[in-house]
Amino acid sequence: MTTRQAAVLTGLVRSTAIRHGRAALAPAPPMVPRPVLDPVYKLTVPERLRILEVLTSPRFVDLAPLQVYAQLLDEGVYRPESGGGSGMPWVLRR
């Protein structure tokens, strides 16, 4: 049976049938698992604990993480581990 006849019988477009036929004959490339790397900006355990300590302190317990970050910046306290404030909500979610 020709490809054209098979395409008509199956309802597939001929070019699709040819492409699928070639793909079935081609050997699949071997799958090599890539190592999972930790991001360079990942917080260490002591950094996460320090952020959690600040966020759960009586002074900041009722504030949103970005409000805490803004207040600390106003006071001249910069915590590099907080990642510009974006690390604080992440620590709370964990």
Summary of the structure (lengths in Angstrom):
residues: 94
radius of gyration: 28.4
end to end distance: 60.7
largest distance: 81.3
contacts: 180
relative contact order: 0.11
helix: 54%
strand: 0%
